[in-house]
Amino acid sequence: MGTLYIVATPIGNLEDITLRALRILREVRLIAAEDTRTARKLLSRYDIHTPTTSYFTHNQVLKTPYILDQLAVGDVALISEAGTPGVSDPGAGLVRAVAAAGYPVVAIPGPSAVPTAMAVSGLPADRFVFLGFLPRRSRERRALLAQVAALPWTVVFFEAPHRVIESLEDAEAVLGDRPAVAARELTKMHEQVQRGTLSQLRAELQAGDTRGEFTFVVAGAPAPAKEAWTRDAVAEVLRERIREGAPARQATREVARAAGWRVRDVYQLYTELKQETPD
């Protein structure tokens, strides 16, 4: 029984491949590649002569049975044009079919544009939403962006060069003019990382060059502004703490932290209220 290996390959720089990935690509009986021309460049670089077959969006229905047949007699590796298979490219369907047929599926981790872009963005990466490539039509793009507009998590998406300006316009219209990063041609010779707001990035790219492969990282929705505490509100909480017998230092620090007031201002109010309160 063969194993399907999901092998991550470089997103640009051919040196970004693991030793394990190279070994697997040499040992399997067949490599299913999203783009066999791109695959040949990588395989030639590392003197790998494993047979290849194409596996992309428009032939996956026909090729899946063929790959299952190959797994019956040996191991197969799946590679995408760049990065990790199944992330915004064909692969998930094949994994489901292979798993359903009872064959093992093993991931060989490696490069991906998503964590690479997030690493250089400086934006929070503990929670994020990945949208893949945005839809081609503006109406559909805006509808998708609207689904994540209220989320506080960082948003990551890919975009084709000829739609960059229009997509940034839609993103700004739906999300607001948030901080963002445009990561272009990651790991390649002309890698570029531009920082600013969505409107600033759009203006820079519109005045310059939109060639290359883009990954955009956009800040999540800002936290709602806290309502300012009025003097009466602060006084009410302080009176309660006075009745409870809280020490002045403890009470003023607690209330100042909650209200966003300066400690000395809260202490001054505490003193005034203490004088009003009978012993």
C-alpha positions as CSV (number, residue, x, y, z in Angstrom):
1,M,0.0,0.0,0.0
2,G,1.4,3.4,-1.0
3,T,1.4,6.7,0.8
4,L,0.4,10.1,-0.5
5,Y,2.9,12.7,0.6
6,I,1.8,16.3,0.6
7,V,5.1,18.0,-0.1
8,A,5.7,21.7,0.4
9,T,8.0,23.3,-2.1
10,P,9.6,26.8,-2.3
11,I,7.4,29.8,-2.9
12,G,10.3,31.5,-4.8
13,N,13.8,30.8,-3.7
14,L,14.7,27.2,-4.6
15,E,17.0,26.9,-1.6
16,D,13.9,26.9,0.7
17,I,13.2,23.2,0.6
18,T,13.8,20.7,3.3
19,L,16.1,17.7,3.2
20,R,13.1,15.5,3.9
21,A,11.2,16.9,1.0
22,L,14.1,16.2,-1.4
23,R,14.4,12.6,-0.1
24,I,10.7,12.0,-0.6
25,L,10.7,13.4,-4.1
26,R,13.5,11.1,-5.0
27,E,11.9,8.0,-3.5
28,V,8.3,8.1,-4.6
29,R,7.3,6.4,-7.8
30,L,5.3,9.5,-9.1
31,I,5.1,13.2,-8.5
32,A,1.7,14.8,-9.1
33,A,2.4,18.5,-9.9
34,E,0.1,21.5,-10.3
35,D,2.5,22.8,-12.9
36,T,4.9,20.3,-14.4
37,R,7.1,23.1,-15.9
38,T,7.7,24.7,-12.5
39,A,8.2,21.2,-11.1
40,R,10.9,20.5,-13.6
41,K,12.9,23.6,-12.6
42,L,13.0,22.4,-9.0
43,L,13.7,18.8,-9.8
44,S,16.5,19.7,-12.2
45,R,18.1,21.9,-9.6
46,Y,18.4,19.0,-7.3
47,D,19.0,16.3,-9.9
48,I,15.7,14.4,-9.2
49,H,14.4,12.2,-12.1
50,T,11.2,10.9,-10.6
51,P,8.3,10.8,-13.2
52,T,5.8,13.5,-13.0
53,T,2.1,13.9,-14.0
54,S,0.0,17.1,-14.0
55,Y,-2.7,17.6,-11.4
56,F,-4.5,20.9,-11.4
57,T,-8.0,22.3,-11.0
58,H,-9.3,21.4,-14.5
59,N,-8.1,17.8,-14.6
60,Q,-8.3,16.7,-11.0
61,V,-11.6,14.7,-11.7
62,L,-9.8,12.7,-14.4
63,K,-6.4,12.4,-12.6
64,T,-7.7,11.3,-9.2
65,P,-8.5,7.7,-10.2
66,Y,-5.1,7.5,-12.0
67,I,-3.3,8.6,-8.8
68,L,-5.3,6.1,-6.7
69,D,-4.1,3.4,-9.2
70,Q,-0.5,4.5,-8.7
71,L,-0.9,4.4,-4.9
72,A,-2.0,0.7,-5.2
73,V,1.6,-0.1,-6.1
74,G,3.7,2.6,-4.5
75,D,4.1,6.1,-3.0
76,V,3.0,9.3,-4.7
77,A,4.0,12.9,-3.9
78,L,1.7,15.9,-4.5
79,I,3.3,19.3,-5.0
80,S,1.7,22.6,-5.9
81,E,3.2,25.3,-8.2
82,A,4.6,26.9,-5.0
83,G,4.2,26.5,-1.3
84,T,2.0,24.0,0.5
85,P,-0.5,21.9,-1.5
86,G,-4.1,22.4,-0.6
87,V,-3.6,26.1,0.4
88,S,-5.4,28.1,-2.3
89,D,-4.6,25.4,-4.9
90,P,-5.8,21.9,-5.8
91,G,-5.1,19.2,-3.3
92,A,-7.9,19.0,-0.7
93,G,-10.1,16.9,-3.0
94,L,-7.3,14.4,-3.7
95,V,-6.5,14.1,0.0
96,R,-10.2,13.3,0.7
97,A,-10.3,10.7,-2.1
98,V,-7.0,9.1,-1.0
99,A,-8.1,8.9,2.7
100,A,-11.5,7.5,1.7
101,A,-9.7,4.8,-0.2
102,G,-7.8,3.8,2.9
103,Y,-4.3,5.0,1.9
104,P,-2.1,7.0,4.4
105,V,-1.6,10.7,3.8
106,V,1.6,12.3,5.2
107,A,2.4,16.0,5.1
108,I,6.0,17.1,4.5
109,P,5.9,20.7,5.9
110,G,7.7,23.6,4.5
111,P,7.2,27.0,2.8
112,S,3.9,28.9,2.6
113,A,3.3,32.5,1.7
114,V,0.7,33.0,4.5
115,P,3.0,32.6,7.6
116,T,5.9,34.1,5.6
117,A,3.9,37.3,5.0
118,M,2.6,37.4,8.5
119,A,6.1,37.0,9.9
120,V,7.3,40.2,8.2
121,S,4.1,42.2,8.7
122,G,4.4,42.9,12.4
123,L,0.6,42.5,12.8
124,P,-0.8,40.1,15.4
125,A,-0.5,36.5,14.3
126,D,-2.0,34.7,17.2
127,R,-5.4,34.7,15.5
128,F,-6.0,35.4,11.8
129,V,-8.4,34.8,8.9
130,F,-7.1,33.6,5.6
131,L,-9.3,34.3,2.6
132,G,-7.1,32.9,-0.2
133,F,-7.5,34.7,-3.5
134,L,-10.3,37.3,-3.4
135,P,-13.1,36.8,-5.9
136,R,-12.7,38.4,-9.3
137,R,-15.8,40.5,-9.2
138,S,-16.1,43.6,-7.0
139,R,-19.5,42.7,-5.7
140,E,-18.4,39.3,-4.6
141,R,-15.1,40.6,-3.1
142,R,-17.0,43.1,-1.0
143,A,-19.5,40.5,0.2
144,L,-16.6,38.2,1.3
145,L,-14.8,41.1,3.0
146,A,-18.0,42.1,4.8
147,Q,-18.1,38.7,6.4
148,V,-14.8,39.4,8.3
149,A,-15.1,43.2,8.7
150,A,-16.2,43.0,12.4
151,L,-13.6,40.4,13.4
152,P,-10.7,41.6,15.6
153,W,-8.4,39.1,13.8
154,T,-5.7,39.9,11.2
155,V,-6.9,39.3,7.7
156,V,-4.7,37.7,5.0
157,F,-5.4,37.3,1.3
158,F,-3.7,36.8,-2.0
159,E,-4.3,38.9,-5.1
160,A,-3.4,38.8,-8.8
161,P,-1.3,41.8,-10.1
162,H,-4.0,43.1,-12.4
163,R,-6.6,43.3,-9.6
164,V,-4.5,44.7,-6.8
165,I,-5.8,48.3,-7.1
166,E,-9.5,47.4,-7.4
167,S,-9.2,44.9,-4.5
168,L,-7.5,47.5,-2.2
169,E,-10.3,50.0,-3.1
170,D,-12.9,47.4,-2.1
171,A,-11.0,46.4,1.1
172,E,-10.8,50.1,2.2
173,A,-14.5,50.6,1.4
174,V,-15.6,47.6,3.5
175,L,-13.0,47.4,6.2
176,G,-12.0,51.0,6.6
177,D,-8.6,52.5,6.2
178,R,-6.7,50.0,8.4
179,P,-3.0,49.4,8.8
180,A,-1.8,46.8,6.2
181,V,1.2,45.3,4.6
182,A,1.7,44.4,0.9
183,A,4.2,41.5,0.6
184,R,5.3,41.1,-3.0
185,E,7.5,38.4,-4.6
186,L,8.3,36.8,-1.2
187,T,11.7,35.0,-1.0
188,K,12.5,36.1,-4.6
189,M,15.1,38.4,-5.9
190,H,12.8,41.4,-6.1
191,E,11.0,40.8,-2.7
192,Q,9.3,43.9,-1.4
193,V,7.4,44.6,1.7
194,Q,5.3,47.9,1.8
195,R,3.7,49.1,5.0
196,G,1.0,51.7,5.6
197,T,-2.8,51.9,5.5
198,L,-4.9,50.4,2.8
199,S,-5.3,53.8,1.1
200,Q,-1.5,54.5,1.3
201,L,-0.7,51.2,-0.2
202,R,-3.2,51.7,-3.0
203,A,-1.7,55.1,-3.8
204,E,1.9,53.8,-3.8
205,L,1.0,50.8,-6.0
206,Q,-1.1,52.9,-8.3
207,A,1.8,55.3,-8.8
208,G,4.3,52.5,-9.2
209,D,4.2,48.9,-10.2
210,T,1.8,46.1,-9.5
211,R,3.7,43.3,-11.1
212,G,4.4,40.2,-9.1
213,E,2.7,37.9,-6.6
214,F,1.0,39.7,-3.7
215,T,0.1,38.6,-0.2
216,F,-1.8,41.3,1.8
217,V,-1.9,41.3,5.6
218,V,-4.6,43.7,7.1
219,A,-5.2,44.6,10.7
220,G,-8.3,43.3,12.3
221,A,-11.3,45.4,13.4
222,P,-10.2,47.9,16.0
223,A,-11.6,47.4,19.5
224,P,-14.6,49.7,20.2
225,A,-13.7,52.8,22.1
226,K,-14.5,52.7,25.8
227,E,-17.0,55.2,27.0
228,A,-15.5,57.9,29.1
229,W,-16.4,57.7,32.8
230,T,-18.1,60.9,34.0
231,R,-17.2,62.4,37.4
232,D,-20.5,61.1,38.8
233,A,-19.8,57.6,37.6
234,V,-16.3,57.6,39.2
235,A,-17.8,59.1,42.4
236,E,-20.5,56.4,42.6
237,V,-17.9,53.6,42.5
238,L,-15.6,55.4,44.9
239,R,-18.5,55.9,47.4
240,E,-19.1,52.1,47.3
241,R,-15.5,51.4,47.9
242,I,-15.5,53.8,50.9
243,R,-18.5,52.1,52.4
244,E,-16.7,48.8,52.0
245,G,-13.8,50.2,53.9
246,A,-11.2,49.9,51.1
247,P,-7.9,51.6,51.8
248,A,-7.4,54.9,49.8
249,R,-4.5,53.6,47.7
250,Q,-6.2,50.4,46.7
251,A,-9.5,52.1,46.0
252,T,-8.1,54.9,43.9
253,R,-5.8,52.6,41.8
254,E,-8.6,50.2,41.1
255,V,-11.0,52.9,40.0
256,A,-8.4,54.8,38.0
257,R,-7.6,51.6,36.1
258,A,-11.2,50.9,35.3
259,A,-12.1,54.5,34.4
260,G,-9.0,55.4,32.5
261,W,-8.4,58.4,34.9
262,R,-5.1,59.5,36.4
263,V,-4.6,58.1,39.8
264,R,-4.0,61.5,41.4
265,D,-7.3,62.8,40.0
266,V,-9.2,59.8,41.4
267,Y,-7.4,60.3,44.8
268,Q,-8.4,63.9,44.9
269,L,-12.0,62.9,44.3
270,Y,-11.7,60.1,46.9
271,T,-10.5,62.7,49.5
272,E,-13.5,64.9,48.7
273,L,-15.9,62.1,49.0
274,K,-14.3,60.8,52.2
275,Q,-14.9,64.1,53.8
276,E,-18.6,63.8,52.9
277,T,-18.9,60.4,54.4
278,P,-19.6,60.2,58.1
279,D,-17.2,58.0,60.2
